[in-house]
Structure formats: C-alpha cells, structure tokens
C-alpha cells in the first residue's frame, strides 16, 4: 500500500510526543537511583527515619521495585486494551505520584519500603509506553523512537544521581514528586492512539489522531489510506490470509475496499488469548521476542551494574567508585541514544548480531582478566566501559523495539505483558543465582558464561531473527511463518 513520506512537522510532533510518553521510563530511573544515595542516611543512627534500617531492610529497599513490577505486569495487557494507550500511561504514572507523596510525609521504615514497592507498579507500565510510541510513529522512524523506552531510563537515572549530589533529602523528593505530576499533565495534551480508537469503532476520533501525529488535513486522502492500513491490521481475515500464504494483491485489495470485511465494535471479537492461540505468526513472534529478551538479559549487564563499584575500586583505585558508576550510566545513555539513530538505518538484526558478538569478546576478555589478572588494572575498566557501550548500541535495545513492533494490534498489549514479565523474571533470577555461582566458581569464570550467552545471541539473531526495519505490523507477520512457508530471506 502507498506509504507517504514523513513530513518535517510530523517528525517534530512525533518526537515531542515520544519524549512525553517515554517520561514514564525516566520516572522508573528515578526510583532505581534514589536508594543508592540514601542508603548511608537510612542506616545511620542519625537517620531522618524513626529508626535506622537493618541490612535486610536495605536489601529489600533496593529490590522490592522489581517485585512490584512483576506483580503488576500481567495487568498491563488488560489495561492497555481496556482503557487505551493514553489513559493507561496516565494510570501507570499515578503510583509514582503516590510513592513520592508517601515518602515525603512519612518517617516510617515500613511505609518507605511499601512506597518503593508501589513504584514498581508504575515500572510495569513500560510496556504501555512501547505500544503507544510504536502506534503513533511513522514506519521509517519507529525503531529510533521506540528505543527511547531504554534511553529514557538512563536519563532518569543520571538526573536522579545529579539531584542526590546537590539537593537535600526532602528537596530531592519534592522534585521527583513534581516531575511525576508533570508527566501525567503533559500526557493529557496528547491524542489517543489511532489504532486503539479504530479497535473501538471510533473512526472520526482516529482520523483526528492521525491528523495530529502525521500533520495531515482532516478528510484528506492520506488519512483515508492510513485508516485503511490500520483496519487491515485489525481485520482477523488478514491473519488468515497471511498464514494461508495467500499474497494475491487482488484479495488484499478487496479486503481493503470492502468496508464489511472490517470487524466493528458491535460484532463479537476474539479475545487476545483466543487470537494468540489461533495465530501461528503471533505465537512465533512471541517466542522470538521472549528468546531475544531472555538472551540479552543473560549477557551480564544487570550483574555488571551490581558489581560496578567493587570492580572499579580494583581497576581505578585513585578514582571515586561512585563517580565511576555515574560515568558508567553516562556510557549506557550515550550508547542507547546512538543506537536509536542507527536502528532505522542499519536494521534490528544486524545491530543485534554485531553487538552481541562484540559483547561476547569483551566479556570473555573481562572474565580472563578477573580470573588470572594478565593485564594492568586499567584494562578491567576498559573492558567494563567497552562492554557497556557495545551492549547498549544494539543488544540492550533491540528486544524492546521488537516487542513494540512485531505484534498485530489484537495481541499487542498481551504479548508486551509477556515480554516485560520475562524481563523482570530474568533480572530477578539472574541476580539470585549469581551470588551462589560466584561463591562456587569465582567472578571470572562467570563472565566466561556470559560471553557464551553473547555468542549464542549473535548466532540466533543471524540465523533465526527476521529483519523488521521499516515494515508495518501486517508486513512483518509473514516473516514469522515457518521457513517451509516463506522465503529463506525476509523482505526488507
């Protein structure tokens, strides 16, 4: 179908809208950074709380956000399909407002821990942000804009670190609370996703949304074609046609031109579960996304963040380890921003393959250095920063971009929930098993294991992962059919 060139004004509107939506992930960065510079205050006998925190309570404070996110993630798919992308995004911003409000007025250790856990409910909303951004973005820049759900986290992390270094305890809380409220207010200025509006049968509102995000005139030919494209994705018949291998242009044209072929809100529609169970392409796409997500989480980045300070104390003893950790976060942010610029030029598959391979080389070098100390101490820092840059140039970002773009609207919310649940489970599981394994094998050999995972990720990406750059959701579906039913190389 005809694809219209992205207007400059639409480009600016979509970038501004993306920055507002991705703010939710920045709020997640705030809550992850905040405990790191308040631990000393909370465990001190001069704490501002009603009693000093114990070691167990401090450990819970640093990890309970993951538990809250894991509990809330299964409900994310329901809310995004029930209330829409815009109002779901606002809903997942409320826990952050409640969190910072509770912490600001309470000195109870248990209230503080509960509030941080409550913030995890908001962290689960990252799936909503990914879906919302992907549905308002032009195909030519969708990858770059969706990647802001990763870089936004590092922006929040760095901003919170900076606040902690210059502002008092309560002023930090007030700034975080104000920005959480500001996020919800700014979302109110945006239009709902046209995909969700058409799912609800609100064609007039969908046309207004398309006009807003793509800067088309109302009642124009461009809007009519965009609506037909979305209807094509929403019509259950298109999935049957794709899986049957019917690429007859005449059949597709008839499907588009016949308004009765589109299932309206008055007709009985399949649930997301029913659609997923029936759709081979959706199940294959979900399997691919879960594999990529599990592999990238298992490449060692989350562990490297946990062990960053002790590693830097060994590698750069003359430098403040906290400063080194902040520079590490800067490296993550810069790399993720560069990745956002490269995704739509070089594609998801190539970036995933190359960065996984380079990450494997760097983790094997880091493992050997930690194991036998064959190079100067500064080489440890070189491997850490090098791995951080390379990993976030592709492997860290690609899973979230794929999650947002490869699913049809019927199952997009549900499958995004599965993907985010996989992320939280893998994060939690990796950290849980890491400490016992270090005690048994030592830190160096563990990084040998991470390098093996990196190489496996490169192999899976190269041989099994289709390229989705610049393709709409309906054009992506045939790429996830079995090889016997599609061409060996996907269309790009």
Buried (B, 14 or more C-beta within 10 A) or exposed (E): EEEEEBBEEBBEBBBEBBBBBBBBBBBBBBBBBBBBBBEEBBBEEEBEBEEBBEEEBBEBBBBBBBBBBBBBBBBBBBBBBEBBBBBBBBBBBBBBBBBBBBBBEBEEBEBBBBBBBBBBBBBBBBBBBBBBBBBBBBBBBBBBBBBBBBBBBBBBBBBBBEBBEEEEBEEBBEBBBEBBBEBBEBBEEBBBBBBBBBBEBBBEBBBBBBBBBBBBEEEBEBBEBBBBBBBBBBBBBBBEBBBEEEEEEEBBEEBBEEEEBBBEEEEEBBEBEEBBEBBBBBBBBBEBBBBBBBBBBBBBBBBBBBBBBEBBEEBBEEEEBBEBBBBBBBBBBBBBBBBBEBBBEBBBBBBBBBBBBBBBBBBBBBBBBBBEEEEEEEBBBBBBBBBBBBBBBBBBBBBBBBBBBBBBBBBBBBBBBBBBBBBBBBBBEBBEEBEEBBEEEEBBBBBBBBBBBBBBBBBBBBEEBBBBBBBBBBBBBBBBBEEEEBEEEBEE
